[in-house]
Amino acid sequence: MHHKNEEINTAWEQGLNIIFSKVPKECLVDVIICGSVLEKMDYDEGFSDIDIIVIIRDTCDVLRIDALLRDLMAPTYDITVYDESSVIDGFLKGTPFFGSIILGGKSVLNSDLVRDLRSNGFKFTNYAILDELSYLATVIGRVLLDVKKENIIAIANRAYHIAKYGLATALMIKYRELIVDLKDIVDKAEKLGYVEKVRELIRLRNKRKNIRDIHSAIRYLNETYGFLREVLSEYCDFIIQDMNDLISIMEKSVYTWGILDKEGIILVYMNNEREIIRVCNFKVQLKDLIIDFMKNR
């Protein structure tokens, strides 16, 4: 799964040098390169972040290490710090994010932690689907904040993630296995005959790097949100049909946060008081998944 493209490999070299210079050696468990920078077909220089996970020992302070690396957070790098217990718990619990970074990421230090988790294997459960839906809800909330700030690159990236991981979620429901990277999404979708959906996802992926202003960014967000509605229509009844409606509602909000409840995806936002708006309602199959998960957790 690791690509040997030299141009991509050199992209993270500077970030690693700074991490190793700033994080105390006794705290480091591993550093993992992950995300689109490992996928030649899904990395756009200038738009795609270089995602790096720093795993530290439980005896070290995550917030302190995070503060040491804060200058690296933007615009090129997206660095997240976790203690080793959080990584272990997340992987064994079946969180897609931790599954993807452990199984598909590049372990710089080749730590015992990563080797042991890979040997253990990733167990796919209903939790993985619910966690991915929760991720989509979070992204919808955050992209609305990006629109308020007119952060073009952030809008383009999050909008693309809405499309990419929307299709991944639909595929995980059908296949009952971890599906995260673009190549896997494309391969699994084509096997189901989703040729048009694959073409549209690739079109949206390629369009991302051409987003240059707030108006084109919002149009692009509407396209990716429309794609999300289409790929999840079998599982969700979408109440909000147009992203412009959400943008208008959230125009004066102080913050916006997307979450799941038992019925579907909702947005929590603050104007003069705390309010909520429902984005979609889960259909029977997803409701059954939630009930089954709650019974067996």
C-alpha positions in Angstrom: 0.0 0.0 0.0 3.0 2.3 0.4 3.9 4.2 -2.8 7.6 4.6 -3.6 7.1 7.7 -5.6 10.2 9.8 -4.7 8.4 13.2 -5.2 5.7 12.2 -2.7 8.2 10.7 -0.2 10.2 13.9 0.1 7.0 15.9 0.8 7.0 14.9 4.5 10.8 15.0 5.1 10.9 18.6 6.6 7.9 17.8 8.9 9.6 14.7 10.2 12.8 16.6 10.9 10.9 19.2 13.0 8.9 16.5 14.9 12.1 14.7 15.8 13.8 17.9 16.9 10.8 19.1 19.0 9.4 16.0 20.6 11.4 14.5 23.5 12.9 11.1 22.4 11.6 9.4 25.6 8.0 10.4 24.7 8.0 9.1 21.1 6.3 5.7 20.4 5.9 6.2 16.6 5.3 8.7 13.8 2.9 7.6 11.1 2.5 9.2 7.7 -1.1 8.6 6.4 -3.8 9.9 4.2 -3.7 11.0 0.6 0.0 11.8 0.5 0.5 8.0 0.3 -1.9 7.7 -2.6 -0.4 9.1 -5.8 -3.9 9.2 -7.4 -5.4 11.2 -4.5 -2.7 13.8 -3.7 -2.9 17.4 -5.0 0.0 19.5 -4.0 -1.2 22.8 -2.6 -4.6 21.4 -1.6 -3.9 18.0 0.1 -2.6 18.2 3.6 0.3 15.9 4.6 -1.3 14.0 7.5 1.1 12.9 10.2 0.1 11.0 13.4 2.5 11.3 16.4 2.0 8.6 19.0 3.5 9.3 22.4 3.8 7.4 25.6 0.9 7.5 28.1 3.3 9.1 30.6 3.8 12.2 28.4 1.4 15.1 28.1 -0.5 15.2 24.8 -1.4 18.8 25.1 2.2 19.9 25.7 3.5 17.9 22.7 0.7 19.3 20.6 1.7 22.8 21.6 5.3 22.1 20.6 4.1 21.1 17.1 1.4 23.7 16.6 3.4 25.8 14.1 3.4 22.8 11.8 -0.3 22.4 11.7 -0.8 24.6 8.6 -0.7 25.1 5.8 1.2 22.1 4.6 1.0 19.6 7.5 -1.9 18.3 9.6 -0.3 16.8 12.6 -2.3 15.0 15.3 -0.9 13.8 18.6 -2.3 10.7 20.4 -1.2 8.8 23.5 -0.6 5.1 22.9 -3.6 4.0 24.9 -6.0 6.0 22.7 -4.5 4.4 19.5 -4.8 0.9 20.9 -8.4 1.5 22.2 -9.5 3.1 19.0 -8.0 0.3 16.8 -9.4 -2.5 18.9 -12.8 -0.8 19.2 -13.0 -0.7 15.4 -12.6 3.0 14.6 -12.0 3.3 10.8 -9.6 6.2 11.3 -7.3 4.2 13.5 -7.8 1.1 11.4 -6.6 3.0 8.3 -3.6 4.7 9.9 -2.3 1.5 11.4 -3.0 -0.8 8.5 -2.3 1.7 5.6 0.0 4.3 7.2 3.7 4.4 6.9 5.3 3.7 10.3 8.4 5.8 10.4 9.8 4.1 13.5 8.4 0.6 12.9 7.3 0.4 16.5 6.3 -2.7 18.4 2.9 -1.0 18.9 2.2 -0.8 15.2 3.5 -4.3 14.5 1.4 -5.8 17.3 -1.8 -4.1 16.2 -1.2 -5.1 12.6 -0.7 -8.7 13.8 -3.9 -8.5 15.8 -5.9 -7.4 12.8 -8.8 -5.0 12.4 -12.2 -6.3 13.5 -15.0 -4.7 11.6 -18.2 -4.1 13.5 -21.3 -1.9 13.3 -19.3 0.7 15.3 -17.1 1.3 12.3 -20.2 2.4 10.3 -21.6 4.6 13.0 -18.2 6.2 13.6 -17.9 7.0 9.8 -21.3 8.6 9.8 -20.3 10.6 12.9 -17.2 11.7 11.0 -19.4 12.9 8.1 -21.6 14.8 10.5 -18.5 16.5 11.9 -17.2 17.5 8.5 -20.5 19.0 7.5 -20.4 21.1 10.6 -16.8 22.2 10.2 -17.1 23.0 6.5 -19.9 25.5 7.4 -17.4 27.3 9.7 -14.9 27.3 6.8 -17.5 29.0 4.6 -17.9 31.7 7.2 -14.2 32.2 7.3 -13.9 32.0 3.5 -11.1 29.4 3.9 -11.0 28.2 0.3 -8.6 25.3 0.7 -10.3 24.0 3.8 -13.7 24.2 2.1 -12.4 22.3 -1.0 -10.8 19.6 1.2 -13.7 19.1 3.5 -16.2 19.1 0.6 -14.2 16.4 -1.2 -14.1 14.4 2.0 -17.9 14.6 2.1 -18.1 12.9 -1.3 -15.2 10.4 -0.8 -16.2 9.2 2.6 -19.9 9.3 1.9 -19.4 6.7 -0.8 -16.9 4.8 1.5 -19.6 4.6 4.2 -22.2 3.2 1.7 -19.7 0.6 0.6 -18.8 -0.4 4.2 -22.5 -1.0 4.9 -22.7 -3.4 1.9 -19.3 -5.1 2.2 -18.9 -5.1 6.0 -15.2 -4.4 5.8 -12.9 -1.4 6.2 -12.8 0.7 3.0 -11.0 4.0 3.3 -8.4 4.9 0.6 -9.5 6.0 -2.9 -8.2 3.1 -4.8 -10.1 0.7 -2.6 -13.3 2.8 -2.8 -13.1 2.8 -6.6 -12.4 -0.9 -6.8 -15.2 -1.9 -4.5 -17.7 0.5 -6.1 -16.9 -0.8 -9.6 -17.5 -4.4 -8.4 -21.0 -3.4 -7.4 -21.6 -1.8 -10.8 -21.4 1.8 -9.4 -19.6 3.0 -12.6 -21.4 6.4 -12.7 -20.8 7.0 -9.0 -17.1 6.3 -9.5 -16.9 8.6 -12.5 -18.6 11.4 -10.5 -16.3 10.9 -7.5 -13.2 11.1 -9.7 -14.6 14.2 -11.5 -15.2 15.9 -8.1 -11.7 14.8 -7.0 -10.1 16.4 -10.1 -12.2 19.5 -9.8 -11.0 20.2 -6.2 -7.6 21.6 -7.4 -9.3 24.2 -9.6 -11.2 25.9 -6.7 -9.9 29.4 -6.4 -12.5 31.7 -4.9 -15.4 31.5 -2.3 -18.1 31.4 -5.0 -16.6 28.4 -6.8 -15.9 26.8 -3.4 -19.5 27.0 -2.4 -20.7 25.7 -5.7 -18.2 22.8 -5.3 -19.5 22.1 -1.8 -23.1 21.9 -3.2 -21.9 19.4 -5.8 -20.2 17.2 -3.2 -23.2 17.4 -0.8 -25.5 16.4 -3.7 -23.2 13.4 -4.2 -23.4 12.5 -0.5 -27.2 12.6 -0.7 -27.2 10.3 -3.7 -24.9 7.7 -2.4 -26.6 7.5 1.0 -30.2 7.8 -0.3 -30.6 4.1 0.3 -29.9 4.6 4.0 -30.9 8.2 4.8 -33.9 10.5 4.1 -32.2 13.9 3.6 -34.3 16.8 4.9 -31.8 19.5 3.8 -31.5 19.2 0.1 -29.3 22.2 -0.7 -26.1 23.2 1.1 -27.0 26.9 0.5 -29.9 26.5 2.9 -27.5 25.4 5.6 -25.1 28.2 4.8 -28.0 30.7 5.1 -29.2 29.3 8.4 -25.7 29.3 9.9 -24.8 32.7 8.6 -25.0 34.3 12.1 -24.1 31.3 14.2 -21.1 31.5 16.5 -20.3 27.8 16.1 -21.6 24.8 14.3 -21.2 21.1 15.2 -22.5 18.0 13.4 -23.4 15.0 15.5 -25.5 11.8 15.3 -28.5 10.9 17.4 -30.6 7.8 17.2 -32.6 9.2 14.3 -30.0 10.6 12.0 -27.5 13.5 11.5 -28.2 16.8 13.2 -26.3 20.2 13.3 -26.0 22.0 16.6 -25.4 25.8 16.3 -25.4 28.8 18.5 -27.1 32.1 17.5 -28.7 33.9 20.5 -29.3 30.4 22.0 -28.5 26.8 21.3 -30.5 25.4 18.3 -30.5 22.3 16.2 -31.4 21.4 12.7 -31.9 17.9 11.3 -30.0 17.1 8.1 -31.3 13.6 7.5 -33.2 10.7 9.1 -31.8 7.2 9.1 -33.9 4.6 7.3 -34.7 1.2 8.9 -31.4 -0.5 8.1 -29.3 2.1 9.8 -31.7 2.3 12.8 -31.3 -1.5 13.1 -27.5 -1.1 13.1 -27.7 1.4 15.9 -30.0 -0.8 17.9 -27.8 -3.8 17.3 -24.7 -1.9 18.3 -26.3 -0.6 21.5 -27.4 -4.2 22.4 -23.9 -5.7 21.9 -21.5 -3.0 23.0 
